[in-house]
Amino acid sequence: MTNVAVHLEAQQPSLQADVHDALASGTTHTKGQQHPIKLYLVVWGWLFVLSTCSYLVDYFGLHGHLRWSLILLFMVLKAGLIVAVFMHMAWERLALAYAILLPPVLVLVFVAIMAFEADYTHLLRVLFFAPTA
């Protein structure tokens, strides 16, 4: 135990010198984190562009799978920008991001699996329960 105390006392002047040098050079850390306003303005611009594209899908009268694919694509891109920047998920730890983002993704995967299963079940019922002529 005395060796540890001697070792720490030997390092203490070095640590004090490092702290003094950091304070003298003005590299103190402030509490919190400030993001530049330019970042938020760029994200707002992209949100405006994506919303315009979403409205243009209806304006040009696209129909069918192309329409819904484009609307869903623009919706997911806008939601991703909002979550990443305005909800500060881009700067969170990876574990927290997974804890928040992974469950909705898994729910969507399970809904897709259930939709395919429902189509298969409907096909089987039509084939086997249809009245024979």
PEBELVEN-V783130 format. One record per residue. N is the residue number from 0. RES is the residue in three letters. PSI is psi in whole degrees, 0 to 359 (NA if undefined). NEAR is the number of other C-alpha atoms within 8 Angstrom. Layout:
n: [N | N]
res: [RES | RES]
psi: [PSI | PSI]
near: [NEAR | NEAR]
This chain:
n: [0 | 1 | 2 | 3 | 4 | 5 | 6 | 7 | 8 | 9 | 10 | 11 | 12 | 13 | 14 | 15 | 16 | 17 | 18 | 19 | 20 | 21 | 22 | 23 | 24 | 25 | 26 | 27 | 28 | 29 | 30 | 31 | 32 | 33 | 34 | 35 | 36 | 37 | 38 | 39 | 40 | 41 | 42 | 43 | 44 | 45 | 46 | 47 | 48 | 49 | 50 | 51 | 52 | 53 | 54 | 55 | 56 | 57 | 58 | 59 | 60 | 61 | 62 | 63 | 64 | 65 | 66 | 67 | 68 | 69 | 70 | 71 | 72 | 73 | 74 | 75 | 76 | 77 | 78 | 79 | 80 | 81 | 82 | 83 | 84 | 85 | 86 | 87 | 88 | 89 | 90 | 91 | 92 | 93 | 94 | 95 | 96 | 97 | 98 | 99 | 100 | 101 | 102 | 103 | 104 | 105 | 106 | 107 | 108 | 109 | 110 | 111 | 112 | 113 | 114 | 115 | 116 | 117 | 118 | 119 | 120 | 121 | 122 | 123 | 124 | 125 | 126 | 127 | 128 | 129 | 130 | 131 | 132]
res: [MET | THR | ASN | VAL | ALA | VAL | HIS | LEU | GLU | ALA | GLN | GLN | PRO | SER | LEU | GLN | ALA | ASP | VAL | HIS | ASP | ALA | LEU | ALA | SER | GLY | THR | THR | HIS | THR | LYS | GLY | GLN | GLN | HIS | PRO | ILE | LYS | LEU | TYR | LEU | VAL | VAL | TRP | GLY | TRP | LEU | PHE | VAL | LEU | SER | THR | CYS | SER | TYR | LEU | VAL | ASP | TYR | PHE | GLY | LEU | HIS | GLY | HIS | LEU | ARG | TRP | SER | LEU | ILE | LEU | LEU | PHE | MET | VAL | LEU | LYS | ALA | GLY | LEU | ILE | VAL | ALA | VAL | PHE | MET | HIS | MET | ALA | TRP | GLU | ARG | LEU | ALA | LEU | ALA | TYR | ALA | ILE | LEU | LEU | PRO | PRO | VAL | LEU | VAL | LEU | VAL | PHE | VAL | ALA | ILE | MET | ALA | PHE | GLU | ALA | ASP | TYR | THR | HIS | LEU | LEU | ARG | VAL | LEU | PHE | PHE | ALA | PRO | THR | ALA]
psi: [326 | 329 | 323 | 316 | 319 | 320 | 318 | 321 | 328 | 329 | 340 | 316 | 327 | 318 | 320 | 323 | 320 | 317 | 317 | 319 | 321 | 319 | 322 | 326 | 354 | 22 | 47 | 152 | 136 | 157 | 142 | 180 | 131 | 128 | 145 | 146 | 334 | 322 | 313 | 323 | 322 | 318 | 318 | 320 | 314 | 322 | 321 | 316 | 315 | 323 | 320 | 316 | 322 | 318 | 328 | 333 | 316 | 324 | 318 | 355 | 35 | 147 | 163 | 210 | 327 | 316 | 308 | 327 | 316 | 318 | 316 | 323 | 312 | 324 | 316 | 321 | 318 | 317 | 321 | 318 | 317 | 315 | 318 | 315 | 306 | 333 | 5 | 28 | 339 | 338 | 7 | 167 | 153 | 323 | 320 | 321 | 317 | 321 | 332 | 321 | 331 | 317 | 315 | 325 | 317 | 323 | 318 | 322 | 316 | 324 | 319 | 318 | 317 | 325 | 317 | 320 | 322 | 319 | 318 | 316 | 318 | 318 | 316 | 319 | 322 | 319 | 317 | 334 | 4 | 142 | 137 | 145 | NA]
near: [4 | 5 | 6 | 7 | 8 | 8 | 8 | 8 | 8 | 8 | 8 | 8 | 8 | 8 | 8 | 8 | 8 | 8 | 8 | 8 | 8 | 10 | 9 | 7 | 6 | 6 | 7 | 6 | 4 | 5 | 4 | 4 | 5 | 4 | 5 | 6 | 6 | 6 | 8 | 10 | 8 | 8 | 10 | 8 | 8 | 8 | 10 | 8 | 8 | 11 | 10 | 8 | 9 | 12 | 8 | 8 | 12 | 9 | 7 | 6 | 6 | 9 | 7 | 6 | 6 | 8 | 11 | 9 | 8 | 10 | 10 | 8 | 8 | 12 | 9 | 8 | 9 | 11 | 8 | 8 | 11 | 9 | 10 | 10 | 11 | 9 | 7 | 9 | 10 | 6 | 5 | 8 | 6 | 6 | 6 | 8 | 11 | 8 | 8 | 8 | 8 | 9 | 8 | 8 | 8 | 8 | 8 | 8 | 8 | 8 | 8 | 8 | 8 | 8 | 8 | 8 | 8 | 8 | 8 | 8 | 8 | 8 | 8 | 8 | 9 | 8 | 7 | 6 | 6 | 7 | 4 | 3 | 2]
